[in-house]
């Protein structure tokens, strides 16, 4: 995937990062959108400051395999977020 064909693929999710996210606050994603992920492509469309250069120092992904996922625990977490 490149810049020329990025619009040919609809995103599974879109996230707008806040200044707190940039400083390390986690972005919580919906489990149902990512439960069968085998690969991940991240497209950064715009910069925080609107500049032409994007500098990514770190992307940390946290998750668990389906075999070790406690579905009841996930439901409880989602309930607390609403």
HUBELPE-V493349 format. One record per run of one state. SS is the DSSP state (H for helix, E for strand, - for the rest). FROM is the first residue (numbers start at 1). LEN is the number of residues. Records with the same first field share a line. If there is no record, write none. Layout:
SS: FROM-LEN / FROM-LEN
This chain:
-: 1-2 / 9-10 / 23-8 / 34-32 / 69-2 / 82-1
H: 3-6 / 19-4 / 31-3 / 66-3 / 71-11
